[in-house]
């Protein structure tokens, strides 16, 4: 299926610098699209890595989730600080991976998902 970035809401996981993520995402219009093969449609992107060095090559990586941000937060709050339970929950709601590159020699953002 072809998806547009604006259809899949991004959010940062703990450890991702909010400022870097905001600067990175400002370069995206939401009209960028990518192919993704899955029975489930992703509802959100949990960014786990953002490297912002614009105008040099920048990248962001995340997990495509089958739940929206509010559901993810609710599940996370129910789990509390138990890292094993959090990892299990994340495994259950993750349906794919996504990477986004921009800047450097790229004239347009490059998105890859699987």
C-alpha positions as CSV (number, residue, x, y, z in Angstrom):
1,X,0.0,0.0,0.0
2,X,1.1,3.6,-0.7
3,X,1.0,5.8,2.4
4,X,1.7,9.5,2.8
5,X,3.7,10.7,5.8
6,X,0.8,12.9,6.9
7,X,-1.3,9.7,7.4
8,X,1.1,8.3,10.0
9,X,1.7,10.6,13.0
10,X,5.3,10.7,14.4
11,X,6.3,10.9,18.0
12,X,9.6,10.6,19.8
13,X,10.5,7.9,22.2
14,X,12.6,8.7,25.3
15,X,16.2,9.4,24.4
16,X,15.3,11.3,21.2
17,X,16.2,15.0,21.3
18,X,12.9,16.9,20.9
19,X,14.7,19.9,19.3
20,X,16.5,17.7,16.7
21,X,13.3,15.8,15.9
22,X,11.4,19.1,15.4
23,X,14.1,20.5,13.2
24,X,14.2,17.3,11.1
25,X,10.4,17.1,10.7
26,X,10.2,20.8,9.6
27,X,11.8,19.7,6.3
28,X,8.9,17.3,5.6
29,X,5.6,18.4,4.1
30,X,3.7,15.3,4.9
31,X,3.0,14.8,1.2
32,X,6.0,12.5,0.9
33,X,4.9,8.9,0.3
34,X,6.3,5.4,0.7
35,X,5.3,1.8,0.0
36,X,4.5,-0.5,2.9
37,X,3.4,-4.1,2.7
38,X,1.4,-5.2,5.7
39,X,-2.1,-6.5,6.6
40,X,-2.3,-3.7,9.1
41,X,-2.2,0.0,8.3
42,X,0.3,1.9,10.4
43,X,-1.2,4.6,12.6
44,X,1.9,6.2,14.1
45,X,5.7,6.3,13.9
46,X,7.7,6.0,17.1
47,X,11.0,7.7,16.3
48,X,13.9,6.0,18.1
49,X,16.8,7.7,16.3
50,X,17.2,11.2,14.8
51,X,20.4,12.6,13.5
52,X,20.0,16.2,12.3
53,X,23.0,17.9,10.6
54,X,21.2,19.9,7.9
55,X,22.3,20.9,5.3
56,X,24.4,17.7,5.5
57,X,22.7,14.3,5.2
58,X,20.2,13.8,8.1
59,X,18.3,10.7,9.1
60,X,15.5,9.5,11.3
61,X,14.5,5.9,12.1
62,X,11.5,4.6,13.8
63,X,9.0,1.8,14.2
64,X,5.7,1.8,12.4
65,X,3.0,1.1,15.0
66,X,-0.5,-0.4,14.6
67,X,-1.8,1.9,17.4
68,X,-2.2,5.7,17.6
69,X,-0.2,7.9,19.9
70,X,-2.9,8.1,22.6
71,X,-3.2,4.3,22.7
72,X,0.6,3.9,22.9
73,X,0.8,6.3,25.8
74,X,-2.1,4.6,27.6
75,X,-0.4,1.2,27.2
76,X,2.9,2.7,28.3
77,X,1.4,4.2,31.4
78,X,-0.3,0.9,32.4
79,X,3.1,-0.8,32.2
80,X,4.9,1.8,34.2
81,X,8.7,1.4,34.4
82,X,9.0,-2.3,33.7
83,X,11.3,-2.4,30.7
84,X,10.6,-6.0,29.9
85,X,6.9,-5.4,29.7
86,X,7.5,-2.2,27.7
87,X,9.6,-4.2,25.2
88,X,6.9,-6.9,24.9
89,X,4.2,-4.2,24.3
90,X,6.4,-2.5,21.7
91,X,7.0,-5.8,19.9
92,X,3.2,-6.5,19.9
93,X,2.3,-3.1,18.3
94,X,5.2,-2.8,15.9
95,X,4.3,-3.7,12.3
96,X,7.4,-2.4,10.5
97,X,10.4,-0.1,10.4
98,X,10.8,3.2,8.6
99,X,13.8,5.4,7.7
100,X,13.9,8.9,6.3
101,X,16.9,10.6,4.9
102,X,17.1,14.2,3.8
103,X,19.7,16.9,3.0
104,X,23.2,16.2,1.7
105,X,23.1,15.4,-2.0
106,X,19.4,14.4,-1.9
107,X,17.0,16.8,-3.7
108,X,14.0,15.2,-2.1
109,X,13.6,13.2,1.1
110,X,14.2,9.4,0.7
111,X,11.8,7.1,2.7
112,X,12.2,3.4,3.0
113,X,9.9,1.1,5.0
114,X,9.6,-2.6,5.6
